[in-house]
Amino acid sequence: MKGPHNIIRLIRTGATLERTGAMDAVLEAFKAPRRLRFAARMLGWPFKWLGLKGDPALPPATRALTALGPAYIKFGQILSTRPDIVGEEVAQQLKYLQDKLPPFPTEIAKAMIEAELGRPVSEIFSEFSEPVAAASIAQVHRARLAETGEEVAVKVLRPGIERAFRKDVDAFYLAAWVIEVLAPFSRRLRPLDVITHFEGVVLGELDLRLESSAAAEFAANTAKDEGFQVPKPHWFLSSRNVMTLGWAEGIGLNENDLIDAAGHDRRVLGARVLQLFLNHALRDGYFHADMHQGNLKIAANGDIIAYDFGIMGRIDEYTRRVYAEILMGFIRKDYRRVAEVHFEAGYVPPDRDMDEFARALRAVGEPIFGMDASRISMARLLSYLFEVTERFGMETRTELILLQRTMVVVEGVARSLDPHINIWQVAKPIVESYVKDTIGPKAILRDLVKTARVLARFGPRLPALVEAQLIKAGNPGNPTLPPRRRVHPMVWIALVLAAFASGLGLGGLL
């Protein structure tokens, strides 16, 4: 982590930001403390000559990130959805990173396809275009299957991308360590754990077989979702470095002028993006975790089309219930319940004051209820949330990073479509429906049925298990047990009924 090559790469990062003029924008966007600003300046300024030039035609922030490498580009894609955090100018610069990066030559892509699939490209496809989109990890070609004539999208990984990512991530580890040393307050945010999580997510994105699997599962989960499409993969034309999907034509969600010209209602689309994400996260526990505008398009009939399934999020049923109760508490302005859920889930240390935490949550929620989204400063809101988490000793929970990050991105996408969107009003019907189905009477009945099924499977073994434990308890320390003693049948009936009743009770409570 602290090897010379990583130190040099970190210096190079600072130098590139200085050389391209992006350092000021980055430090200001993240409200970096004075000590960190000074360290960043000292890291980059004396070594400007080491900085990569990048494409001089690009704006500073985009030029810096494209010069630095794929992991930095991925980070920039996230920031591009949040002009309310990094500023409109920087966000517009970074939108270039979503799908308009310089492509690699088509001949190289064809050679990779032939090596992966073991057949000539001309035999598989009757048509094969130049790149139609290029991002940090892969590029996409439009093609037509020779056998059926179906139009498809062929995604090909960039050559050497895994090695490049590993270099970037190694430098990120060093940067996280430096931040922990220079800003001790950041340790509760566990920067090193966050980078470990990021590394795992990205490395999974570099195997297109996993992305094909994710696309198939996501398509199955969302098949009945109105106004939503997921292209299905062609398994026999996909491999580690190549993936083939059905082609779906649409307008990019970052092209508001074209959306308006096509007659689509951006307010409806903004609400749908947010509601679809909540439905997938709460109902399915499986959601698209890279929902920036470059991965979403609008079909001619107004459907939202999702692409790029390299980063998907999965959350268990308990976490979904906690997440829904927190959202529902905010929607109902029941800040005491929101605080209780945080304590019950262990998100806040038990030695903190619950009433004080509830009061802090009210200060977060109240200013944004009923207020036009265009008047809400998300940067200030996040800054206050950061203060709250620090004050109450809340640590970063790596299992929730994807969910939280995607929520921030999705809200940014929705706001870009409808600057006046009220996220609470849009979220309310989805969250209420989920709470009704999973925390109300239906949920208790479903839990009872699940418990009964489990007990039914283990029921025949219960008497023998209980008897064995009774015999053991009556002979502590004696490895030689006496012959099996008979117990009155009514005792067994009572034990089984008691176990069944306690199981039902436990299931209902859970």
Buried (B, 14 or more C-beta within 10 A) or exposed (E): EEEEEBBEBBBBBBBBBBBBEBBEBBBEBBBBBEEBBEBBBEBBBEBBEBBBEBEEEBBBBBBBBBBBBBBBBBBBBBBBBBBBBBBEEBBBBBBBBBBBBEBBEBEEBBBBBBEBBEEEBEEBBEEBBEBBBBBBBBBBBBBBBEEEEEBBBBBBBBBEBBEBBBBBBBBBBBBBBBBBEBBEEBBEBBBBBBBBBBBEBBBBBBBBBBBBBBBBBBBEBBEEBEBBBBBBBBEEBBBEBBBBBBBBEBBBBBBBEEBEEEEBBBBEBBBBBBBBBBBBBBBBBBBBBBBBBBBBBBBEEBBBBBBBBBBBBBBEEEBBBBBBBBBBBBBBBBBBBBBBBBBEBEBBEEEBEBEEBBEBBBEBBEBBEEEEBEEBEBBEBBEBBBEBBEEBEBBBBBEBBBBEBBBBBBBBBBBBBBBEBBBBEBBBEBBBBBBEBBBEEEBBEEBBEEBBEEBEEEEEEBBEEBBEEBBEEEEEEEEEEEEEEEBEEEEBEEBBEEBBEEBBEEBEEE
